[in-house]
Amino acid sequence: PTAGQGVNPAPTHMLPPVSLLVEQPEVGAFNPPKRLLMGPGPGNAHPRVHAAMALPQIGHMDGAFLQMAEEIKEMLRYAWQTKNPFTVPCSGTGSAAWEALCANLTSPGDKHLVLVNGYFGLRHCDMASRYGAEIIKLEKPWGEVFTPEEVDAACAEHKPDMIWVAHAETSTGACQPMDQLGEIARNHDCLLAADTVTSIGGLPVRLDEWGVDAAYAGGQKALSCPPGIAPLTFGDRALTKMDKRTAAGEQVKNWYLDMNMIKQYLVVNDFGVPRVYHHTAPISMAYALREALGILTEEGLEASWSRHRDAAEFFWNELEKIGLECHVDWEHRLPTLTTVKIPEGIDGGKVVTYLRENYNIEIAGGLGALAGKVWRIGLMGYNARRENAALVCAALRDALD
Ligand code: PLP
């Protein structure tokens, strides 16, 4: 042996044979089928994003990682059109960032005015009530949207602490106009929280112009990233609420998503304060989100919004040509997610299966009130192109023949 390299001594005795309670399973390599993901999400991630996930690991306290996280934050501000310094990637899927919003901005007994016009509105009622919120539902049929007057009147009647709204309701395909909601929230001295999971990157989102105080998103839709890391942003009014809670000795009832602690890891170091370990950040997911946002930034936000709009309008026209109708009126349709009415006498589930088995295309059925009534078809991120819209229409036509 060369100097410094000892030879391990031969084992003096072998371990006695053991019997294992759970036997060694027989598994080979996993080869997922290659699907075109045209449902409500996830969509197919961009190939460059998959490649970024294979980059070498570095540690979560490594300066290079923290520097990269700063780039993610900067590009998220661009994607959301917000100047909020507190804009972070949250470990977990969109629901984790959502839960972070609830956990950090809800004091027990707070009133949440929840704009319920779909499945995700109901999820906010469930999630926020677990943190002690009193829920006031403002309801509309699934697929319709709210007027500012309706929201204003509900605020005047109920005096909420937070208004929650889904900008893009993935269960219905409706896009909620955001004009005036920020002003209404300020007039009634409450926070405005927005779900932008299915809108970020795919259609105009202008958080600061709209006066949104807190928002979250997901990576797996128009950002072309796999699920597993989720953007979260808090504006000044939301941070003031957090600080007031802390000053009153209220503890955030979720350790993992306590933004007072995450702040020490991802946000605070303006004065040379060292970052403080909280949890091990999902390194490869952060690479993925950075690459996805880099691709969006290279394309340009307006170009991405236009590409989504173009693919969606092409799709809606093609659907009409094959005799299919959309559930939401043209004016309020999301470009990223279309709900298509299932024609009378057709088993929607069989069509979903047919597309998967014959074309390797994934679409989905409706949720909740729209179960069995619509298909949900996404044109998101990397997949938002006319050729994919045409392919889905051709497959649908074949399935319905
Ligand atoms: N909000 C909306 C509007 C969504 O469409 C979704 C997921 O589809 C979520 C929240 C939850 O995100 P995730 O499934 O990434 O946890």
Residues whose N, C-alpha, C, O or C-beta is under 5 A from the ligand:
A	BS01	PLP	P40 G41 T93 G94 S95 A96 F120 A168 E169 T170 D195 V197 T198 G218
